[in-house]
Amino acid sequence: MQRPDREIVERFRGLPVANIDDCMNRTAALRQTIRPINKAPLLGTAFTVKVAEGDNLFFHKAMDMAQPGDVFMIDAGGDPNRSIFGEIMVRYCAKRGIAGIVVDGSIRDSDSIAQMDFPVYARGVTPNGPYKNGPGEIGGVVTVGGIVVHPGDIVVGDADGVIVIRPDEAEELAKKVRAFNDNEAVTMERIANEGVLPRPWVDQKLEAIGVEYVD
């Protein structure tokens, strides 16, 4: 698997997912059915896995193939009925230097995982364990949370959700997001100092769409 230069990946560390999404036409985030299980921030490169619904055989194999800094992006078909992994597998991944796990499916041991400093995102929780029969695929293009994910994509996550970035777009995007952040910081400082800001664009927009109102 071809991975982007680590320096490019690190440019997104600490950047809010919401601001990244704003700079990607506000359509790039995984669907909100994929939610964080804990508060650990996520940053790494996508290591893709597709498993049969309710089956984790190919994820077990992927855990021994991935490299430190990889994020498992698991297409489990959104199945809510059987967990794909639990605490033991998460601890194994953390020990191997994996950067996080995102699964379009369910997990178990959620209370223990919620206490870990290791990012996990999932569609749901169930105590029902997985099968180990296959089939599956490792290293192909997958769909997770409605978003197509390629091996080596940059994955960023926080409390708002997860976003996936193509490496060939990353450098320019990082510049845009940092400029966006700087502009937000100025706005927040002005709110703190001035309280009320001129916002002529609101009335201009209302007028443009034909809204009539009385002050």
Steps between C-alpha positions, in 0.01 A plus 500: 500500500632843409482740792531880481801671650453526875571873492192549282287298741624698799383827346147400601580433866280712724285632216125473572315258276221757458744755357655243268153408378415868443800518267383185317158634395341377825436155355810297587432368851385147576131477579417571861395141553875445554563646844803526734509249785749711698667841487836400353580707187562306179769557237664252267494327163222267389560126507186364340319179592172358371338226706185298467220630719557382856835333415849614601735239351656741251536769764704258709733450203516876433613564860820310427560679169447867586782735598528759779305811410237312299129541570280198439206602282266201518207454267277262695187577304349701784385180670362576850457142618854373565807682626811502283740552790525575870747600768762229440537580131513874572779449752690288250471772237610769745804296600600465135489877446182507295355854499131408534205297374189612313239233432174522309357239731476421869743445786479365855675574831403860434535611863864387516579645158342829606768531769792440262726759342462327164252633244214270403199594288208268432143485379368314804554276801389143563625224731453241224839376384616453139534199273840408354411349167567776245487600225675836498757723335805692617645804326219573259270798456225496764200706601479609862224728624395574143846621398731319260838430664821409317802338664739774609236772533555738792246448778420769759249466783379687806183524707303622196585202281743374237621641171708339224747694286664395174879541531530688169264766638648514849767768470273766351215404730715531813590857398132587452398353834772680693398830338139418590606433860689828520194689375280328756742594777476866399120481499490341845734765636279774357190341656676488836614862475217670312196284573303596188649481151370652176343218298367661179516174307194365687268774372663489159431128474139537616445772243659289229256214561201732514424498873305797633503583867434784740759623753 
